[in-house]
Amino acid sequence: LYKTTKDIIASLLSSKEQSFKQVVLLQFPYRGAYAIGLIAGNAPQTCSEAEGKELVSIYIPTTPNPSTGYLVMCQKKDLILMDMKAQDAIKYVVSCAVIQPETRKTE
């Protein structure tokens, strides 16, 4: 199971696409609680049209197996963009918050 999960995550993160590169913080599963997510891309046009707003798809990995996460759609204005590598976010989730993301140094 670990190797399979590791391979899935590696393939997602090594993609040359911009999908799954931007880490975000969003209120989930309810207001006042926050989850780490990865922008997967734009939501299907039909979903944005039904809502009357442009939506993005966010993948929220779950602990300890990130391959069983949630896919939610929301407006970009509802996201907090994080200065965090996607790999660090996945390590944080998989480790049940034991492995903390690296702090980036500001110059």
C-alpha positions, 0 to 999 in steps of 0.5 A, a space after each residue: 500500500 505504501 509503495 503504491 501510494 508513493 508511486 501515485 503521489 510521485 506521478 502526480 507531483 512530477 507531471 510537467 503540468 501545473 496541476 497539483 503544484 500550488 498548495 492552498 489552505 481552504 475552509 473544509 469540511 466546515 467554516 472555521 476548520 482548515 485543510 491543505 489542498 492542491 489546485 488540480 485545475 479549472 473546474 468543468 465549465 458546466 459546473 462554473 456555469 451552473 454556479 454562475 462563478 468561475 470555479 477551480 478544482 481542489 484535491 484535498 489529500 487525506 491522512 494517512 493515505 492521500 490517494 483517498 482524498 476529496 475533490 472539491 470546487 470553489 472560487 479562487 477568492 476562497 483559497 489561501 495560497 501557501 508558500 509551500 512545496 507540494 511534496 512538503 504538503 503531502 509529507 505533512 498529510 501522510 505523516 499525520 502532521 508529524 513531519 512539518 513542512 520546511 520553512 522557506 527563508 526570506 532574504 
